[in-house]
Amino acid sequence: MLGLAPRSAGLIANPGAIVSPWAEGSLSTVVWSDVIGADVEKPLTRTEAMQSPGFRKARDLLCGTAMRFPLIALQGDTPLSDADQPTWLYRTDGGVSPQMRMAWTVDDLLFYGSSLWQVTRGTDGKILDAERLPWEWWDVTPAGAILVQGKPVPARDVIYFPSHTDPLLTSAATAIRTARSVDESVARRAASPVPVMEIHETGNGDMPITMDEAKELVKTYNTARRDPEGATVFTPAAYELKPHGANADSGALVEGRNASRLDAANHTGVPASMLEGSSAGASLTYVTTEGKRSEFLEYGVTPWLTTVEARLSMDDVVPRGTRVAFDLAALYTPNPSATGAERQD
C-alpha cells in the first residue's frame, strides 16, 4: 500500500504488488465440490455475479452514482468552513482517488455486506487519511476482532462499515445463478441457431437425393436469394420451403432474461426500467425519465449513501456534534455547475 508504512508498524504488510480491486482472494478459487463432494455447490463469487448483465448494470448504477457526490462535514445542517473540513473527505495520500474509494466501498457493501477502511491519525487522534482495504486482505473473527492479512489491528486504525442489508452473494445467489443459466442457454442457442429456411424433400420425386446433391441445392438456393431478383424463387414439385425465421431465435428466452433483470432490480433496489426490464409489456410506456430518476435516487442509491454517512458520522471518525454527509446539491440545483458540485483538492 502506498504511504501507509509509518502507521502500519508491520501490521499491514505490503504484498509487494498492486492488487486489483476485482481480485477475490485465493479462497474463492477452491472448488468445494472437489473437496466435499460433487453434489455440493461452491460458494458464489463476485466475478460470477458480475457476469450477469442485470446485476452488473445495477452495481454500476449504484456505485457510479455514489462516487459522484463529495463528502462534507456539517454541524447540524451547516457545513463546516473550508478550513475546518477534514481533508480526508476529499483527498487521499495514496494512488486511489476518493471517488474510487467510495465506489468500491459501496461495491463491498453490495456484494459482501461490509467494507473496511484503514486510517492514519495525527497525534490528536484526528483522521488524516483513509483508504479502502481490498476485500481479500481482511477478515473478522467470531469474537469481532479485525484481522488484516492475518494479523489483528487496533480498532482506531480502521473504520468498519456494516451493510444495512444482506450481501448479494448470499441473498441473491439463486437469482444470480439462474440469470447465468439463462444467459448460457442463449449462448448455446446462438451457437446452434434454428435454420431460417428449410428445404424439405416431399418424397414426390423419382428417388431421394444424395447428401452432396442436398448441399448443392442449399448452396444454389442461397445464391439465388442474394440475387437482385431473389425475392421470388421457384420450388420443384419434389421440394417444399418451410420458413422458420419468423420465430426461430428472435424471442429466444426473452421472458427468462427479462425475469432475471426483474430479480436484479428486486435484490438491489434499482428500478427495473433502468435495467431494461419490465414486469409487463406496456408498463414502460408511462414511466418518465424524471420518474425513474427520482425512484432510483430515493429507493435505490439513498440507502447505500445513508449507510456510509451514518458510519462516518460516528464519534470514532469525527468529533461529537459533527456529522458527515454527501453533498447532493447538484441534484437539486435548477442550473447546476457544468463541472458538478464544488470539490477541493
SULTA-V9385 format. One line per field, one symbol per residue. phi: phi as a letter, one per 30 degrees, with the letter a starting at -180 (. if undefined). psi: psi as a letter, one per 40 degrees, with the letter a starting at -180 (. if undefined). A space follows every 50 residues. Layout:
# SULTA-V9385
phi = ???
psi = ???
This chain:
# SULTA-V9385
phi = .cicdeddhidcdddjadcddddbidddddddddcclddcddddcdeddd ddedddddddddddddddcdcbcbciccdddedcdedddbabdcccdedd ededdddedddciabbccbccdddiddcabbdceeddbabdedjdccchi cdbdddcbbccdddbddddcdceddddddddddddddddddbddddbccc ddidddaddddddddddddddddddddecddbbccdddbbdcdbdebdbd cehddddddddddddddcideeddcicbdaecddeccdddddddddddcc deedddededddcdddcbdejcbcbddceddcdebdddciddbca
psi = iheeddddfedgiheeihhieeieiddeehhdddddidehhiihidddde ehddddddddddddddedhiiihihbehiiiddehhdedeiieaehiddd dddedddddddeeiihihihiadeeihdiihhhideeiihideeihhhfe hiiideeihhhiieiiideddedddddddddddddddddddgihidhhhh heeeidiiiidddddddddddddddeideedhihhideihhhheddeced fhfddddddddddddddeehhddeefiieidededehiddddddddddec dddddddddddeeieediiheiihihhedddehdgiideaihii.
